[in-house]
Amino acid sequence: MFSRRTSWDLSANRLARRLEELRAEGRELLDLAEANPTRCGLSWPADELGAALADPRVSTYEPTPQGLPEARAAVAEYLRGHGAEVPPERVLLTSSTSEAYALLFKLLCDPGDEVLVPSPSYPLLDLLAGLESAALARYPLRYDGEWHLDRAALAAAIGPRTRAVVVVSPSNPVGYALDREDLAFLEALCAERDLALVGDEVFLDTARPPRTTVAGARACLAFHLSGLSKVCGLPQLKAGWIAAAGPEERVRPALQRLELVADTWLSVSGPAQLALPALLARRERFLSPLRRRLEANRSALAREAAGAPFDLLRSGGGWAAVLRLGEVGDEEAICLRLLEERVVTQPGFFYDFERNGHLVLSLLPAPERFEDGISRIGAVLRYKRAQ
Ligand SMILES: Cc1ncc(COP(=O)(O)O)c(C=O)c1O
């Protein structure tokens, strides 16, 4: 009765089952997997949000498939701040970055066509591609004290059905960040092989400067993806965008087609579009405390790592931290053990790490809770080492 692309294995894994049991027992948990900023004391005051949403035009409906011109102009202004000149006509609003991916997969892929994505990376990409009947192929990110693109492996992963290369920068969870040399390499490769370059740059504002965006691409068709969810910490607004870059003869037909796809759903709410310029202009209201939070929690982790049997891997940005476990055992077993200490963490295999032995933590929780959590992690791992 049902489509093959929804024939998922929906059974909960061991970690999810144990977490559910603890929650059902009403246990107080230190959730170091929490990635929702509105649950970590980083939410906007309701009156400020209410004011941004109080435009008198909210009572009328003006369907605009590409999005309201002033909202698109605000996105163009945001990108100018990142050194990329993208005219508002090359911006298309979406209800989220996830939806932006879905639109691009519809634009670029026939069923069975392939998109190259980084590995490790976050698991939503599998679902987003699968739901559009597109296939994923992976290229490795490698760590040698910093995360890098493996350029040779990426080029070798391109097959006859590859349609696009996705670069996530800074990437989730490892924090690989695009630089000018990698962008030049990707542009040249995509131009030569006639592929689109898709840049998921939702965490761009947390990258270490100098920051590079695919919105500055010239040589190939490129799409920058982002949204208020991560730029303003407002996932509940459901407003994101695609900004197209590259040669006009490629960008024009791409936008014409995307506009008709967007017109089919008209999924971005009017109030969100009207509020977008004011919210985006005030993004530092979220970003400044966010950066302080990321820094404080990362420093606490670095202190905990000294003398503990794990390494904190260096990151170029994003909201997550990755711990590489020493010889202390299986990552899933450690996550399960940590649950008994009331600490929620994620194992590397959720993110498709090449090898066992990684824990992924969100850097968003309030510092007192975060420090409590990581000292329990340190204690469990030291105990394991001593065994
Ligand atoms: C790298 C990355 N891209 C996109 C998204 C989804 O963003 P949105 O809420 O705009 O759909 C996430 C969510 O965690 C993410 O980590």
The ligand as a MOL file (V3000), in Angstrom:
LIG
                    3D

  0  0  0     0  0            999 V3000
M  V30 BEGIN CTAB
M  V30 COUNTS 16 16 0 0 0
M  V30 BEGIN ATOM
M  V30 1 C 23.5350 21.8590 8.9330 0
M  V30 2 C 22.0450 22.0090 9.0390 0
M  V30 3 N 21.3310 22.4310 7.9740 0
M  V30 4 C 20.0060 22.6060 8.0190 0
M  V30 5 C 19.2890 22.3360 9.1650 0
M  V30 6 C 17.8000 22.5380 9.1650 0
M  V30 7 O 17.5100 23.8800 9.3220 0
M  V30 8 P 16.0090 24.4200 9.2420 0
M  V30 9 O 15.5090 24.4570 10.6510 0
M  V30 10 O 16.1320 25.7750 8.6310 0
M  V30 11 O 15.2520 23.4670 8.3880 0
M  V30 12 C 19.9650 21.8740 10.2990 0
M  V30 13 C 19.2290 21.5610 11.5230 0
M  V30 14 O 19.7750 21.1370 12.5140 0
M  V30 15 C 21.3760 21.7140 10.2360 0
M  V30 16 O 22.0700 21.2810 11.3010 0
M  V30 END ATOM
M  V30 BEGIN BOND
M  V30 1 1 1 2
M  V30 2 1 2 3
M  V30 3 2 2 15
M  V30 4 2 3 4
M  V30 5 1 4 5
M  V30 6 1 5 6
M  V30 7 2 5 12
M  V30 8 1 6 7
M  V30 9 1 7 8
M  V30 10 2 8 9
M  V30 11 1 8 10
M  V30 12 1 8 11
M  V30 13 1 12 13
M  V30 14 1 12 15
M  V30 15 2 13 14
M  V30 16 1 15 16
M  V30 END BOND
M  V30 END CTAB
M  END
